[in-house]
Amino acid sequence: MKLSFNDYVMAFSQDEHLSSLTGIGRGIEREGLRVLPEGRLSLKPHYKSLGSALTHPYITTDYSETLLEFITPVSFDAETTIAQLQDIQKYTLSQIDGELLWPMSMPCFVDDEDAILLADYGSSNVGLMKTAYRQGLKNRYGSMMQVISGIHFNFSFSQNFWQSMQQISSSNAPINDFISEKYFSLLRNYKRYCWLIPYLYGSSPAICSSFLKNKTTSLPFKKSTSGYMYLEYATSLRMSDLGYTNSEQSSLQICYNDLDGYLDGVQNAINLPSEKFAALGVKVDGKYQQLNSNILQIENELYAPIRPKQVAKTGEKPSEALRNRGVEYIEVRALDVNPFSDTGISIEQVYFLDIFITYCALADSPLFNCEQQQNCDANMDEVVVRGRDPQLLLNDNGCDKSVKDWGIEIFSEMGKVAKLLDNAHGGDKYTQALLNEHEKLTDPSLTPSAKLLDCVVNQDQSLTKIALQQAQEYRQKSLDSDYQIYSEAYFAEAAVKSLEEQKAIEDADQLDFDTFLSDYFAS
């Protein structure tokens, strides 16, 4: 018998299942650009005192040497996750010679994008491959893509939750198959409703004019008196065609109905040639310009607002890990850096994401056809560029709805989930977090995108000055605070250990890079 959303809510309200909602695992990956106090991009390489970007478990780089990435380990307490991130940032800020962490997703003023240093991971084959992949991204999408920041939120339900879900569902499927099936049900619902994320949290409605230099765009930008380019109703330009999107991927139609179909779609994309990328060449004058000329060099290049994930073993590709052991957790990738939070994501956002993702897991989730999935993508595309437009109508399975009306419908259902989580954890923090976000539906001026545009357009403020003031305040606050989970000695030791691990990897290499790369793709 097929169960409804209300059936699941009632079942999880029972004492025997309620406690399974407390075992949520969370991890945050926060990207942050290193900038100089005057607001220009730092051109210094990764600081050695931060350890090896290849092997450090918590402090690495993303696409460029100046784009730091902080990674918290899995924690089962939301407050602990934020405290871990604060500790990682505190140590980093103490080691980067007075530089600041840019508190926004879209970058500061960049006068010479060719000066942006690609991330360097050393001389091992694994390290060289990571850098060559980024060289490919630079050639395919431009250097400015290497300095855009975001937040990735990793989320997993406990084994007890899935056992309760299986018992409530009366399913006899093998547990790993059941979990993967239910995670894909969650993924489909996330794609249906993820337009809420940029509406509520999008924080990049305006950009520095230097970002558009040598770029062509059809977006109807306006220019503020202070010189910034903006869209009147935009929420997250980072998630638009200007940011992390790939027009070559638009025709892939990777399916989210089940694990096998998804993996087959990803594998097809990795092997699908691109005439556009082939024109760049692969190895030119002895230097790799990209790993290959296919639509995706590797599966990490698949730009999506959410991904199913499984921890990979040594030498195992992400898709192999998924096929071998199923879905272990999900990675939410639609979050801008929150400029109003020292960590780029607030504890209240974490509470909301707990509610939202749990709702996506419990709500009915019919399989997609291609048109329905495209409609979901189109809703997201509309909200990132004009989400606060009162005339905007979204497509809810063929029915036109305003952001406000559809949002209120979803929030009404999520209220039941918030009460479940409050009953499981004690207190009312989830219900309160949902009420706070609900106000943004009825009053768009409360959204972070609207607040930023009000400063830039109506108050004629400099976006750069706003960001630098926040960055200075966050830096001082961090340096003045005490460590909560870790210690300075812990991070110093981790840095030394990571450098030793990188050297060990480099010393152990037996193959030349050409052979290594050939073997990697042959497997």
Secondary structure, 3 states (H helix, E strand, C coil): CCCCHHHHHHHHCCHHHHHHHHCCEEEEEEEEEEECCCCEECCCCCCHHHCCCCCCCCEEECCECCEEEEECCCECCHHHHHHHHHHHHHHHHCCCCCCEEECCCCCCECCCHHHCCECCCCCCHHHHHHHHHHHHHHHHHCHHHHHCCCEEEEEECCHHHHHHHHHHHCCCCCHHHHHHHHHHHHHHHHHHHCCHHHHHHCCECEEEHHHHCCCCCCCCCEECCCCEEECCCCCEHHHCCCCCCCHHHCCCCCCCCCHHHHHHHHHHHHCCECHHHHCCCCEECCEECCCCCECCCCHHHCCCCEEEECCCCCCCCHHHHHHHHCCCEEEEEEECCCCCCCCCCCHHHHHHHHHHHHHHHHCCCCCCCHHHHHHHHHHHHHHHHHCCCCCCEEEECCEEEEHHHHHHHHHHHHHHHHHHHHHHHCCCHHHHHHHHHHHHHHCHHHCHHHHHHHHHHHCCCCHHHHHHHHHHHHHHHHHHCCCCCCCHHHHHHHHHHHHHHHHHHHHHCCCCHHHHHHHHHHC
